[in-house]
Amino acid sequence: MIIPIKMHTKYKILSISAALFITGLSLQGCHHADESQEKDTRFQVTDTLLNSLLTDTVKEASAVSQISLTGSIAPDETKMVKIFPLVSGVAQDVNVQLGDVVQKGQTLAIMKSAEMAAFTKDYVSSEADIRNTKRIYESTQDLYKSGLASQKDLEQAQSDYQKAQAEGKRANAVVSINKSNANGYEVKTPLSGYVVEKNLTSNTQVRADNSQNLFTIADLSTVYVLVNVYESDISKIQTGDPVKVTTLSYPDKTFEGKIDRIDNMLDPDNKVMHARIKIVNPGNLLKPGMFANIQIKAKSGETLPEISSSTLVFDNNKNYVIVVDGKAKVHIQPVEVAKTVEDRAYISKGLKPGDRVIASRQVYMYESLKD
C-alpha cells in the first residue's frame, strides 16, 4: 500500500513521540527504583537494635563538687605511744633504729640505773618484813589464846603485819613497772608498730624528770591525713565526706577514706582550717610525713539530672546524647553539662529525670542519625 508523504511524515512523528514517551516512562521508573533502593539502604532503628543496646535512665541527684587539696600523712594518735624513762641512768644498749618494726614487749634499750638497785633492795626488804611480821603475828595469836599476851599486843602485831603487806605490794608494783634484769633497767614497748621517733643513743645520760621522750612507737595499720582547708572551701565539706588520696611515692595507687574531723577554728598564721582524714593503710605503705594529694567529693546543695559521663557524645564543641522516645524511636538531643565528677555528669539543660539515653554504641548511632 502506498502511503502519502504527508501521512508518512505524520506517522513518523507519532512513532518518535511514542518512543520518547516510553523512554521517559522507563527513565522515570528507573529513577523511582533508585530512590526506593536508596531509601531502603538508609539507617533505621529497629526493636532488635534497641534491645541489643544498653540504656541509662536519667536520675535527679544532689550534685557534688570535687575539691582538690594537699596534706601530709600522720600517725593515728589513738594507736601511738610515747615512751618516757621512769628512772635515771645511763643507756648501755640501744637495740632499735628509727623506722624499725617492733613487737609488743620487745626491749628497746638497757639502762644502768642506781635507782633500780634501790627498788630491788626495797622489794627484797619488804618480802623479808612480810615473813617476819607474819611469824610474830601468828606467835602473838597463840600467846593471846594462852592468856600470855594482851589484846593490845595482838593488835600491834596484826598492824605491823598489815603494814608490811602494804609495803610489799608497793615495792612489787615498782619493780613490775620498772622491768629489769641482770644487765639493768629494760625500756620496753607496750605496743607493736614502727619506731617513728628516737631520742636515745648508747652512753646517753637519762634523767627521769626530763620532758623529752626516749621513743615513739606507732601502729600504722590506720593513719591520718592532715589537710589544710582554705576559707573558700570550708562551707563545701563536712564530716563523713568520701575522700581519695594519692601520694608521690605511689602515684598509681589510690587510698580511700572519709573526713574524720574538722576543726572549729582557723589557724591564725596560715588562715586555714585543719581537717583530718582517717585511712586504712594496707601493708603499711603510707608513712608519717609523706606528702598527699586529696580529692574530696563534697555536696554542692544543687539538684540536677545525673547520667553516666560515658553516654555523652562530644561534637563541634557541644555535648549530645541519644534519647529513646519510645518503641524503635530515638533522636539526638543536645545537652549542657553543668559539671562532671569522676564518671558522673550533671546536666543543666536538655534532659529531665526519667529520660532514657543510649549507653552503648552511642557514637555509631549519632553518626548514623545526624546524616
C-alpha atoms as a printed R data frame, in Angstrom:
    type eleno elety resid chain resno      x       y       z
1   ATOM     1    CA   MET     A     1  0.000   0.000   0.000
2   ATOM     2    CA   ILE     A     2  1.303   3.387  -0.817
3   ATOM     3    CA   ILE     A     3  1.146   5.983   1.944
4   ATOM     4    CA   PRO     A     4  1.108   9.625   1.045
5   ATOM     5    CA   ILE     A     5  4.095  11.730   2.026
6   ATOM     6    CA   LYS     A     6  2.095  13.827   4.471
7   ATOM     7    CA   MET     A     7  0.630  10.760   6.061
8   ATOM     8    CA   HIS     A     8  4.041   9.148   6.237
9   ATOM     9    CA   THR     A     9  5.552  12.245   7.882
10  ATOM    10    CA   LYS     A    10  2.736  12.342  10.455
11  ATOM    11    CA   TYR     A    11  3.121   8.649  11.209
12  ATOM    12    CA   LYS     A    12  6.857   9.123  11.672
13  ATOM    13    CA   ILE     A    13  6.317  11.981  14.151
14  ATOM    14    CA   LEU     A    14  3.829   9.915  16.164
15  ATOM    15    CA   SER     A    15  6.227   6.998  16.235
16  ATOM    16    CA   ILE     A    16  9.040   9.197  17.524
17  ATOM    17    CA   SER     A    17  6.747  10.758  20.173
18  ATOM    18    CA   ALA     A    18  5.634   7.337  21.321
19  ATOM    19    CA   ALA     A    19  9.230   6.197  21.586
20  ATOM    20    CA   LEU     A    20 10.186   9.257  23.621
21  ATOM    21    CA   PHE     A    21  7.189   8.737  25.947
22  ATOM    22    CA   ILE     A    22  8.121   5.117  26.512
23  ATOM    23    CA   THR     A    23 11.726   6.125  27.104
24  ATOM    24    CA   GLY     A    24 10.573   8.773  29.613
25  ATOM    25    CA   LEU     A    25  8.468   6.221  31.453
26  ATOM    26    CA   SER     A    26 11.450   3.902  31.565
27  ATOM    27    CA   LEU     A    27 13.729   6.616  32.912
28  ATOM    28    CA   GLN     A    28 11.117   7.659  35.467
29  ATOM    29    CA   GLY     A    29 10.731   4.059  36.510
30  ATOM    30    CA   CYS     A    30 14.476   3.735  36.897
31  ATOM    31    CA   HIS     A    31 14.553   6.955  38.953
32  ATOM    32    CA   HIS     A    32 11.845   5.686  41.330
33  ATOM    33    CA   ALA     A    33 13.645   2.380  41.580
34  ATOM    34    CA   ASP     A    34 16.868   4.211  42.554
35  ATOM    35    CA   GLU     A    35 15.009   6.257  45.186
36  ATOM    36    CA   SER     A    36 13.421   3.139  46.582
37  ATOM    37    CA   GLN     A    37 16.766   1.413  46.731
38  ATOM    38    CA   GLU     A    38 18.368   4.472  48.391
39  ATOM    39    CA   LYS     A    39 15.584   4.650  50.966
40  ATOM    40    CA   ASP     A    40 15.998   1.019  51.832
41  ATOM    41    CA   THR     A    41 19.693   1.416  52.492
42  ATOM    42    CA   ARG     A    42 19.337   4.317  54.952
43  ATOM    43    CA   PHE     A    43 19.952   3.754  58.702
44  ATOM    44    CA   GLN     A    44 16.861   2.581  60.534
45  ATOM    45    CA   VAL     A    45 16.326   1.879  64.281
46  ATOM    46    CA   THR     A    46 14.605  -1.412  64.911
47  ATOM    47    CA   ASP     A    47 13.318  -3.128  68.017
48  ATOM    48    CA   THR     A    48 16.076  -5.694  67.656
49  ATOM    49    CA   LEU     A    49 18.761  -2.981  67.556
50  ATOM    50    CA   LEU     A    50 17.356  -1.160  70.587
51  ATOM    51    CA   ASN     A    51 17.112  -4.366  72.595
52  ATOM    52    CA   SER     A    52 20.802  -5.043  71.946
53  ATOM    53    CA   LEU     A    53 21.886  -1.653  73.319
54  ATOM    54    CA   LEU     A    54 22.370  -0.522  76.907
55  ATOM    55    CA   THR     A    55 20.324   2.389  78.230
56  ATOM    56    CA   ASP     A    56 20.796   4.715  81.191
57  ATOM    57    CA   THR     A    57 17.860   6.325  82.984
58  ATOM    58    CA   VAL     A    58 18.329   9.967  83.945
59  ATOM    59    CA   LYS     A    59 18.125  10.430  87.712
60  ATOM    60    CA   GLU     A    60 17.706  13.514  89.829
61  ATOM    61    CA   ALA     A    61 20.590  13.739  92.279
62  ATOM    62    CA   SER     A    62 22.317  16.169  94.550
63  ATOM    63    CA   ALA     A    63 25.255  17.469  92.565
64  ATOM    64    CA   VAL     A    64 28.689  17.070  94.099
65  ATOM    65    CA   SER     A    65 31.805  19.168  93.738
66  ATOM    66    CA   GLN     A    66 35.314  17.811  93.612
67  ATOM    67    CA   ILE     A    67 37.728  19.774  95.768
68  ATOM    68    CA   SER     A    68 41.484  19.314  95.407
69  ATOM    69    CA   LEU     A    69 43.627  19.891  98.498
70  ATOM    70    CA   THR     A    70 47.034  18.902  99.826
71  ATOM    71    CA   GLY     A    71 48.111  17.392 103.121
72  ATOM    72    CA   SER     A    72 50.529  15.072 104.860
73  ATOM    73    CA   ILE     A    73 50.415  11.615 106.442
74  ATOM    74    CA   ALA     A    74 50.478  11.389 110.234
75  ATOM    75    CA   PRO     A    75 50.171   8.502 112.724
76  ATOM    76    CA   ASP     A    76 46.828   7.666 114.306
77  ATOM    77    CA   GLU     A    77 47.072   9.276 117.743
78  ATOM    78    CA   THR     A    78 44.924   6.547 119.299
79  ATOM    79    CA   LYS     A    79 47.483   3.944 118.177
80  ATOM    80    CA   MET     A    80 50.675   5.734 119.176
81  ATOM    81    CA   VAL     A    81 52.656   5.771 122.444
82  ATOM    82    CA   LYS     A    82 55.499   7.949 123.691
83  ATOM    83    CA   ILE     A    83 57.937   6.139 125.991
84  ATOM    84    CA   PHE     A    84 59.494   8.140 128.839
85  ATOM    85    CA   PRO     A    85 62.135   6.938 131.329
86  ATOM    86    CA   LEU     A    86 60.843   6.092 134.805
87  ATOM    87    CA   VAL     A    87 64.322   6.094 136.312
88  ATOM    88    CA   SER     A    88 67.586   7.947 135.814
89  ATOM    89    CA   GLY     A    89 70.647   6.213 134.474
90  ATOM    90    CA   VAL     A    90 72.990   5.677 131.539
91  ATOM    91    CA   ALA     A    91 71.892   3.989 128.308
92  ATOM    92    CA   GLN     A    92 74.010   0.924 127.549
93  ATOM    93    CA   ASP     A    93 72.385  -0.983 124.707
94  ATOM    94    CA   VAL     A    94 70.012   0.705 122.221
95  ATOM    95    CA   ASN     A    95 68.684  -2.154 120.120
96  ATOM    96    CA   VAL     A    96 66.453  -0.366 117.583
97  ATOM    97    CA   GLN     A    97 66.770   2.326 114.932
98  ATOM    98    CA   LEU     A    98 64.347   4.859 113.532
99  ATOM    99    CA   GLY     A    99 61.822   3.114 111.248
100 ATOM   100    CA   ASP     A   100 62.315  -0.357 112.734
101 ATOM   101    CA   VAL     A   101 59.330  -2.658 113.254
102 ATOM   102    CA   VAL     A   102 58.918  -3.705 116.899
103 ATOM   103    CA   GLN     A   103 56.611  -6.115 118.703
104 ATOM   104    CA   LYS     A   104 54.736  -5.567 121.955
105 ATOM   105    CA   GLY     A   105 57.004  -6.269 124.950
106 ATOM   106    CA   GLN     A   106 60.221  -6.003 122.932
107 ATOM   107    CA   THR     A   107 63.226  -4.451 124.707
108 ATOM   108    CA   LEU     A   108 64.246  -1.191 123.033
109 ATOM   109    CA   ALA     A   109 67.199  -0.309 125.280
110 ATOM   110    CA   ILE     A   110 69.006  -1.253 128.507
111 ATOM   111    CA   MET     A   111 69.969   1.316 131.150
112 ATOM   112    CA   LYS     A   112 72.333   1.096 134.115
113 ATOM   113    CA   SER     A   113 70.465   2.728 136.989
114 ATOM   114    CA   ALA     A   114 71.257   3.129 140.704
115 ATOM   115    CA   GLU     A   115 67.567   3.730 141.279
116 ATOM   116    CA   MET     A   116 66.756   0.227 140.062
117 ATOM   117    CA   ALA     A   117 69.160  -1.204 142.651
118 ATOM   118    CA   ALA     A   118 67.273   0.721 145.333
119 ATOM   119    CA   PHE     A   119 63.931  -0.560 144.010
120 ATOM   120    CA   THR     A   120 65.230  -4.131 144.144
121 ATOM   121    CA   LYS     A   121 66.535  -3.612 147.663
122 ATOM   122    CA   ASP     A   122 63.157  -2.258 148.790
123 ATOM   123    CA   TYR     A   123 61.392  -5.226 147.264
124 ATOM   124    CA   VAL     A   124 63.681  -7.784 148.948
125 ATOM   125    CA   SER     A   125 63.397  -5.956 152.293
126 ATOM   126    CA   SER     A   126 59.609  -5.813 152.039
127 ATOM   127    CA   GLU     A   127 59.432  -9.560 151.422
128 ATOM   128    CA   ALA     A   128 61.600 -10.178 154.496
129 ATOM   129    CA   ASP     A   129 59.429  -7.840 156.585
130 ATOM   130    CA   ILE     A   130 56.290  -9.676 155.499
131 ATOM   131    CA   ARG     A   131 57.729 -13.019 156.595
132 ATOM   132    CA   ASN     A   132 58.976 -11.622 159.918
133 ATOM   133    CA   THR     A   133 55.807  -9.755 160.888
134 ATOM   134    CA   LYS     A   134 53.667 -12.709 159.870
135 ATOM   135    CA   ARG     A   135 55.632 -15.010 162.192
136 ATOM   136    CA   ILE     A   136 55.313 -12.521 165.070
137 ATOM   137    CA   TYR     A   137 51.581 -12.092 164.442
138 ATOM   138    CA   GLU     A   138 50.991 -15.850 164.452
139 ATOM   139    CA   SER     A   139 53.044 -16.269 167.695
140 ATOM   140    CA   THR     A   140 51.153 -13.424 169.385
141 ATOM   141    CA   GLN     A   141 47.855 -15.082 168.456
142 ATOM   142    CA   ASP     A   142 48.961 -18.277 170.220
143 ATOM   143    CA   LEU     A   143 50.122 -16.320 173.278
144 ATOM   144    CA   TYR     A   144 46.846 -14.394 173.395
145 ATOM   145    CA   LYS     A   145 44.851 -17.633 173.342
146 ATOM   146    CA   SER     A   146 47.001 -18.918 176.250
147 ATOM   147    CA   GLY     A   147 46.499 -15.712 178.181
148 ATOM   148    CA   LEU     A   148 50.178 -14.765 177.971
149 ATOM   149    CA   ALA     A   149 49.662 -11.763 175.608
150 ATOM   150    CA   SER     A   150 47.279  -8.832 175.885
151 ATOM   151    CA   GLN     A   151 44.739  -7.605 173.355
152 ATOM   152    CA   LYS     A   152 46.978  -4.626 172.740
153 ATOM   153    CA   ASP     A   153 49.955  -6.869 171.881
154 ATOM   154    CA   LEU     A   154 47.813  -8.822 169.420
155 ATOM   155    CA   GLU     A   155 46.504  -5.701 167.701
156 ATOM   156    CA   GLN     A   156 50.036  -4.264 167.400
157 ATOM   157    CA   ALA     A   157 51.348  -7.476 165.828
158 ATOM   158    CA   GLN     A   158 48.425  -7.530 163.385
159 ATOM   159    CA   SER     A   159 49.014  -3.871 162.453
160 ATOM   160    CA   ASP     A   160 52.720  -4.464 161.794
161 ATOM   161    CA   TYR     A   161 51.912  -7.417 159.572
162 ATOM   162    CA   GLN     A   162 49.358  -5.426 157.535
163 ATOM   163    CA   LYS     A   163 51.822  -2.559 157.073
164 ATOM   164    CA   ALA     A   164 54.474  -4.998 155.853
165 ATOM   165    CA   GLN     A   165 51.994  -6.456 153.344
166 ATOM   166    CA   ALA     A   166 51.111  -2.985 152.012
167 ATOM   167    CA   GLU     A   167 54.773  -2.068 151.620
168 ATOM   168    CA   GLY     A   168 55.400  -5.369 149.854
169 ATOM   169    CA   LYS     A   169 52.637  -4.610 147.322
170 ATOM   170    CA   ARG     A   170 54.111  -1.166 146.682
171 ATOM   171    CA   ALA     A   171 57.639  -2.488 146.207
172 ATOM   172    CA   ASN     A   172 56.366  -5.263 143.949
173 ATOM   173    CA   ALA     A   173 54.427  -2.748 141.800
174 ATOM   174    CA   VAL     A   174 57.504  -0.526 141.437
175 ATOM   175    CA   VAL     A   175 59.656  -3.451 140.339
176 ATOM   176    CA   SER     A   176 56.938  -4.701 137.977
177 ATOM   177    CA   ILE     A   177 56.616  -1.314 136.278
178 ATOM   178    CA   ASN     A   178 60.368  -0.786 136.094
179 ATOM   179    CA   LYS     A   179 61.375  -4.005 134.345
180 ATOM   180    CA   SER     A   180 64.935  -5.052 134.941
181 ATOM   181    CA   ASN     A   181 67.249  -7.998 134.553
182 ATOM   182    CA   ALA     A   182 70.830  -8.783 135.469
183 ATOM   183    CA   ASN     A   183 72.050  -6.203 132.937
184 ATOM   184    CA   GLY     A   184 69.908  -3.302 134.160
185 ATOM   185    CA   TYR     A   185 66.684  -1.402 133.557
186 ATOM   186    CA   GLU     A   186 64.784  -2.530 130.420
187 ATOM   187    CA   VAL     A   187 62.999   0.018 128.244
188 ATOM   188    CA   LYS     A   188 60.165  -1.995 126.610
189 ATOM   189    CA   THR     A   189 57.448  -1.117 124.133
190 ATOM   190    CA   PRO     A   190 53.810  -1.631 125.175
191 ATOM   191    CA   LEU     A   191 52.661  -1.579 121.535
192 ATOM   192    CA   SER     A   192 53.538  -3.289 118.257
193 ATOM   193    CA   GLY     A   193 54.361  -0.914 115.408
194 ATOM   194    CA   TYR     A   194 57.087   1.280 113.941
195 ATOM   195    CA   VAL     A   195 59.708   3.398 115.689
196 ATOM   196    CA   VAL     A   196 58.711   6.839 114.393
197 ATOM   197    CA   GLU     A   197 60.781   8.842 116.879
198 ATOM   198    CA   LYS     A   198 64.072   8.028 118.651
199 ATOM   199    CA   ASN     A   199 65.898  10.314 121.078
200 ATOM   200    CA   LEU     A   200 68.286   7.859 122.715
201 ATOM   201    CA   THR     A   201 71.756   6.596 121.842
202 ATOM   202    CA   SER     A   202 74.253   4.460 123.735
203 ATOM   203    CA   ASN     A   203 76.031   6.102 126.704
204 ATOM   204    CA   THR     A   204 73.397   8.845 126.881
205 ATOM   205    CA   GLN     A   205 72.693  10.020 130.433
206 ATOM   206    CA   VAL     A   206 68.967   9.892 131.122
207 ATOM   207    CA   ARG     A   207 67.038  11.676 133.838
208 ATOM   208    CA   ALA     A   208 63.542  10.712 134.941
209 ATOM   209    CA   ASP     A   209 62.497  14.378 135.182
210 ATOM   210    CA   ASN     A   210 63.428  15.057 131.539
211 ATOM   211    CA   SER     A   211 60.377  16.096 129.485
212 ATOM   212    CA   GLN     A   212 61.707  14.528 126.279
213 ATOM   213    CA   ASN     A   213 60.514  11.018 125.440
214 ATOM   214    CA   LEU     A   214 63.013   8.290 124.540
215 ATOM   215    CA   PHE     A   215 60.969   6.629 121.768
216 ATOM   216    CA   THR     A   216 57.645   6.987 119.953
217 ATOM   217    CA   ILE     A   217 56.009   3.803 118.679
218 ATOM   218    CA   ALA     A   218 53.109   3.982 116.208
219 ATOM   219    CA   ASP     A   219 50.786   1.320 114.820
220 ATOM   220    CA   LEU     A   220 50.395   2.301 111.139
221 ATOM   221    CA   SER     A   221 47.548  -0.070 110.227
222 ATOM   222    CA   THR     A   222 45.446   3.085 110.099
223 ATOM   223    CA   VAL     A   223 46.828   6.593 109.561
224 ATOM   224    CA   TYR     A   224 45.586  10.167 109.403
225 ATOM   225    CA   VAL     A   225 45.892  12.610 106.528
226 ATOM   226    CA   LEU     A   226 46.138  16.150 107.894
227 ATOM   227    CA   VAL     A   227 44.591  18.631 105.456
228 ATOM   228    CA   ASN     A   228 44.593  22.416 105.255
229 ATOM   229    CA   VAL     A   229 41.180  23.667 104.092
230 ATOM   230    CA   TYR     A   230 41.004  27.187 102.673
231 ATOM   231    CA   GLU     A   231 38.234  29.540 103.776
232 ATOM   232    CA   SER     A   232 36.527  29.371 100.368
233 ATOM   233    CA   ASP     A   233 36.121  25.593 100.723
234 ATOM   234    CA   ILE     A   234 35.048  25.382 104.373
235 ATOM   235    CA   SER     A   235 31.312  25.527 103.590
236 ATOM   236    CA   LYS     A   236 31.628  22.779 100.971
237 ATOM   237    CA   ILE     A   237 32.965  19.970 103.170
238 ATOM   238    CA   GLN     A   238 31.609  18.143 106.182
239 ATOM   239    CA   THR     A   239 32.462  15.192 108.375
240 ATOM   240    CA   GLY     A   240 31.876  11.897 106.556
241 ATOM   241    CA   ASP     A   241 32.564  13.167 103.027
242 ATOM   242    CA   PRO     A   242 34.336  10.467 100.944
243 ATOM   243    CA   VAL     A   243 37.944  11.178 100.042
244 ATOM   244    CA   LYS     A   244 40.530   9.781  97.651
245 ATOM   245    CA   VAL     A   245 44.223  10.186  98.437
246 ATOM   246    CA   THR     A   246 47.284   9.757  96.223
247 ATOM   247    CA   THR     A   247 50.955  10.188  97.080
248 ATOM   248    CA   LEU     A   248 54.183  10.868  95.222
249 ATOM   249    CA   SER     A   249 55.518   7.511  96.391
250 ATOM   250    CA   TYR     A   250 52.571   5.567  94.925
251 ATOM   251    CA   PRO     A   251 51.145   7.723  92.096
252 ATOM   252    CA   ASP     A   252 49.172   4.837  90.557
253 ATOM   253    CA   LYS     A   253 47.572   3.735  93.847
254 ATOM   254    CA   THR     A   254 44.502   5.425  95.327
255 ATOM   255    CA   PHE     A   255 43.688   5.248  99.036
256 ATOM   256    CA   GLU     A   256 40.095   5.841 100.092
257 ATOM   257    CA   GLY     A   257 38.783   7.221 103.349
258 ATOM   258    CA   LYS     A   258 36.425   9.731 104.941
259 ATOM   259    CA   ILE     A   259 36.771  13.054 106.705
260 ATOM   260    CA   ASP     A   260 37.065  12.121 110.359
261 ATOM   261    CA   ARG     A   261 37.286  15.550 111.979
262 ATOM   262    CA   ILE     A   262 37.085  19.253 111.086
263 ATOM   263    CA   ASP     A   263 38.475  21.851 113.481
264 ATOM   264    CA   ASN     A   264 36.246  24.712 114.544
265 ATOM   265    CA   MET     A   265 38.930  27.385 114.459
266 ATOM   266    CA   LEU     A   266 41.136  28.875 111.772
267 ATOM   267    CA   ASP     A   267 44.888  28.653 112.039
268 ATOM   268    CA   PRO     A   268 45.823  32.270 112.865
269 ATOM   269    CA   ASP     A   269 49.112  32.046 110.964
270 ATOM   270    CA   ASN     A   270 48.026  30.364 107.732
271 ATOM   271    CA   LYS     A   271 44.320  31.345 107.741
272 ATOM   272    CA   VAL     A   272 43.257  27.783 107.028
273 ATOM   273    CA   MET     A   273 41.101  25.290 108.872
274 ATOM   274    CA   HIS     A   274 42.581  21.896 109.686
275 ATOM   275    CA   ALA     A   275 40.722  18.705 108.791
276 ATOM   276    CA   ARG     A   276 41.641  15.098 109.454
277 ATOM   277    CA   ILE     A   277 41.036  12.052 107.263
278 ATOM   278    CA   LYS     A   278 41.254   8.511 108.584
279 ATOM   279    CA   ILE     A   279 42.550   5.916 106.119
280 ATOM   280    CA   VAL     A   280 43.113   2.176 106.343
281 ATOM   281    CA   ASN     A   281 46.761   1.562 105.443
282 ATOM   282    CA   PRO     A   282 47.143  -1.916 103.874
283 ATOM   283    CA   GLY     A   283 50.698  -3.166 104.019
284 ATOM   284    CA   ASN     A   284 51.691  -0.040 105.985
285 ATOM   285    CA   LEU     A   285 52.545   1.663 102.688
286 ATOM   286    CA   LEU     A   286 51.790   5.155 103.945
287 ATOM   287    CA   LYS     A   287 54.475   6.553 106.233
288 ATOM   288    CA   PRO     A   288 54.298   9.614 108.520
289 ATOM   289    CA   GLY     A   289 55.482  12.770 106.777
290 ATOM   290    CA   MET     A   290 54.541  11.712 103.227
291 ATOM   291    CA   PHE     A   291 53.026  14.427 101.022
292 ATOM   292    CA   ALA     A   292 49.468  13.663  99.863
293 ATOM   293    CA   ASN     A   293 47.036  14.938  97.223
294 ATOM   294    CA   ILE     A   294 43.417  14.840  98.349
295 ATOM   295    CA   GLN     A   295 40.239  14.755  96.232
296 ATOM   296    CA   ILE     A   296 37.086  15.413  98.267
297 ATOM   297    CA   LYS     A   297 33.608  14.719  96.902
298 ATOM   298    CA   ALA     A   298 31.535  17.418  98.570
299 ATOM   299    CA   LYS     A   299 27.821  18.102  98.153
300 ATOM   300    CA   SER     A   300 27.084  21.400  96.409
301 ATOM   301    CA   GLY     A   301 23.453  21.642  97.565
302 ATOM   302    CA   GLU     A   302 22.223  21.804  93.953
303 ATOM   303    CA   THR     A   303 19.889  19.155  92.490
304 ATOM   304    CA   LEU     A   304 20.434  18.296  88.804
305 ATOM   305    CA   PRO     A   305 19.686  15.448  86.378
306 ATOM   306    CA   GLU     A   306 22.520  12.925  86.511
307 ATOM   307    CA   ILE     A   307 23.781  10.446  83.908
308 ATOM   308    CA   SER     A   308 26.900   8.445  83.246
309 ATOM   309    CA   SER     A   309 29.500  10.616  81.529
310 ATOM   310    CA   SER     A   310 30.174   7.753  79.097
311 ATOM   311    CA   THR     A   311 26.777   8.356  77.414
312 ATOM   312    CA   LEU     A   312 27.859  11.802  76.169
313 ATOM   313    CA   VAL     A   313 28.925  12.393  72.570
314 ATOM   314    CA   PHE     A   314 31.140  15.437  72.029
315 ATOM   315    CA   ASP     A   315 30.957  17.006  68.562
316 ATOM   316    CA   ASN     A   316 31.711  20.550  67.336
317 ATOM   317    CA   ASN     A   317 32.322  21.814  70.876
318 ATOM   318    CA   LYS     A   318 28.907  20.601  72.038
319 ATOM   319    CA   ASN     A   319 27.622  17.629  74.010
320 ATOM   320    CA   TYR     A   320 24.871  15.330  72.756
321 ATOM   321    CA   VAL     A   321 23.036  12.227  73.909
322 ATOM   322    CA   ILE     A   322 20.818   9.779  72.061
323 ATOM   323    CA   VAL     A   323 17.394   9.831  73.733
324 ATOM   324    CA   VAL     A   324 14.973   6.906  73.442
325 ATOM   325    CA   ASP     A   325 11.500   8.286  72.596
326 ATOM   326    CA   GLY     A   326  9.654   5.018  72.626
327 ATOM   327    CA   LYS     A   327  9.448   1.802  70.698
328 ATOM   328    CA   ALA     A   328 12.129   1.902  67.974
329 ATOM   329    CA   LYS     A   329 12.315   5.708  68.137
330 ATOM   330    CA   VAL     A   330 15.389   7.708  69.084
331 ATOM   331    CA   HIS     A   331 16.663  11.215  68.462
332 ATOM   332    CA   ILE     A   332 19.772  13.311  69.000
333 ATOM   333    CA   GLN     A   333 19.426  15.646  71.988
334 ATOM   334    CA   PRO     A   334 21.898  18.489  72.653
335 ATOM   335    CA   VAL     A   335 22.667  18.940  76.368
336 ATOM   336    CA   GLU     A   336 24.552  21.366  78.573
337 ATOM   337    CA   VAL     A   337 26.829  19.810  81.182
338 ATOM   338    CA   ALA     A   338 26.987  21.735  84.468
339 ATOM   339    CA   LYS     A   339 29.833  19.658  85.893
340 ATOM   340    CA   THR     A   340 31.469  16.267  85.627
341 ATOM   341    CA   VAL     A   341 32.685  14.456  88.740
342 ATOM   342    CA   GLU     A   342 34.567  11.227  88.033
343 ATOM   343    CA   ASP     A   343 32.183   9.074  85.908
344 ATOM   344    CA   ARG     A   344 29.006  11.105  86.547
345 ATOM   345    CA   ALA     A   345 27.762  14.095  84.537
346 ATOM   346    CA   TYR     A   346 25.269  16.644  85.889
347 ATOM   347    CA   ILE     A   347 23.050  18.178  83.202
348 ATOM   348    CA   SER     A   348 21.831  21.782  83.453
349 ATOM   349    CA   LYS     A   349 19.784  21.761  80.240
350 ATOM   350    CA   GLY     A   350 18.432  19.208  77.746
351 ATOM   351    CA   LEU     A   351 17.339  16.298  79.965
352 ATOM   352    CA   LYS     A   352 14.887  15.638  82.758
353 ATOM   353    CA   PRO     A   353 14.630  12.818  85.315
354 ATOM   354    CA   GLY     A   354 13.104   9.700  83.800
355 ATOM   355    CA   ASP     A   355 14.501  10.189  80.285
356 ATOM   356    CA   ARG     A   356 16.305   7.202  78.818
357 ATOM   357    CA   VAL     A   357 19.564   7.622  76.909
358 ATOM   358    CA   ILE     A   358 21.615   5.143  74.897
359 ATOM   359    CA   ALA     A   359 24.650   3.994  76.862
360 ATOM   360    CA   SER     A   360 26.407   1.767  74.302
361 ATOM   361    CA   ARG     A   361 27.451   2.342  70.654
362 ATOM   362    CA   GLN     A   362 26.064   5.856  71.007
363 ATOM   363    CA   VAL     A   363 28.776   7.353  68.782
364 ATOM   364    CA   TYR     A   364 27.830   4.981  65.956
365 ATOM   365    CA   MET     A   365 24.159   5.875  66.333
366 ATOM   366    CA   TYR     A   366 24.959   9.579  66.481
367 ATOM   367    CA   GLU     A   367 26.927   9.435  63.220
368 ATOM   368    CA   SER     A   368 24.157   7.448  61.546
369 ATOM   369    CA   LEU     A   369 21.296   9.677  62.716
370 ATOM   370    CA   LYS     A   370 22.873  13.055  62.012
371 ATOM   371    CA   ASP     A   371 23.274  12.327  58.237
